[in-house]
């Protein structure tokens, strides 16, 4: 069971939805929407964590490549950063960083996120994960973002 959950999380970490620009024939990707865990989290854990928690990722050497802490669990670029660069987009801002530009996509990933809901995990393993974030929550954020951004009810399915 644990290996299946790990596989689902890996699939979620690699899931990136790229939306093509409307009316364009060139196949250019207009936006990237990323879900996952620490290998794609561009700062959501740092924003979600209570004061004093996960302080290490809020200080150098985390983000040293950027010259400042970014909330990434890395001192440099993540795979999502390389993908955005390759597509000619700026780095994705974390969803929880309000008042940021989401013109080229949003990053919903949170370090430590689980494929299963934390309540289900806790009932099965008797150990609480360090974040309450899961793929289900990220998908809810994604739907909420799409509904508010594009004023559509398509996210209700």
ZIMO-V195547 format. One record per residue. PHI is phi in radians with two decimals (NA if undefined). Layout:
phi->PHI
phi->PHI
This chain:
phi->NA
phi->-1.11
phi->-1.20
phi->-1.16
phi->-1.11
phi->-1.12
phi->-1.10
phi->-1.07
phi->-1.17
phi->-1.09
phi->-1.08
phi->-1.12
phi->-1.14
phi->-1.60
phi->-1.29
phi->-2.33
phi->-1.67
phi->-1.90
phi->-1.81
phi->-1.42
phi->-1.13
phi->-1.34
phi->1.36
phi->-1.76
phi->-1.66
phi->-1.37
phi->1.29
phi->-1.14
phi->-1.49
phi->-1.50
phi->-2.68
phi->-2.15
phi->-2.13
phi->-2.04
phi->-2.18
phi->2.79
phi->-2.20
phi->-1.08
phi->-1.33
phi->-2.30
phi->-1.26
phi->-1.75
phi->2.48
phi->-1.15
phi->-1.07
phi->-1.09
phi->-1.38
phi->-1.42
phi->-1.16
phi->-1.15
phi->-0.92
phi->1.59
phi->-1.54
phi->0.97
phi->-1.09
phi->-1.04
phi->-1.35
phi->-1.68
phi->-2.39
phi->-1.08
phi->-1.50
phi->-1.11
phi->1.54
phi->-1.00
phi->-1.11
phi->-1.48
phi->1.47
phi->-2.79
phi->-1.15
phi->-2.10
phi->1.55
phi->-1.36
phi->-1.50
phi->-2.81
phi->-1.57
phi->-2.57
phi->-1.27
phi->-1.76
phi->-1.06
phi->-1.17
phi->-1.16
phi->-1.13
phi->-1.11
phi->-1.05
phi->-1.03
phi->-1.08
phi->-1.57
phi->1.38
phi->-1.85
phi->-1.24
phi->-1.07
phi->-1.31
phi->-1.42
phi->-1.22
phi->-1.00
phi->-1.37
phi->-1.53
phi->-1.18
phi->1.10
phi->-1.95
phi->-1.38
phi->-2.07
phi->-1.11
phi->-1.94
phi->2.21
phi->-2.48
phi->-1.85
phi->-1.74
phi->-1.13
phi->-2.36
phi->-0.98
phi->1.46
phi->-1.08
phi->-1.90
phi->-1.31
phi->-1.63
phi->-1.11
phi->-0.98
phi->-1.09
phi->-1.18
phi->-1.09
phi->-1.06
phi->-1.16
phi->-1.64
phi->-1.89
phi->1.10
phi->-2.25
phi->-1.42
phi->-1.16
phi->-1.38
phi->-2.34
phi->-1.59
phi->-1.48
phi->-2.50
phi->-1.04
phi->-1.06
phi->-1.15
phi->-1.10
phi->-1.15
phi->-1.14
phi->-1.02
phi->-1.02
phi->-1.07
phi->-1.07
phi->-1.09
phi->-1.11
phi->-1.10
phi->-1.31
phi->-1.40
phi->-1.90
phi->0.78
phi->-2.29
phi->-1.72
phi->-1.10
phi->-1.32
phi->-1.42
phi->-1.36
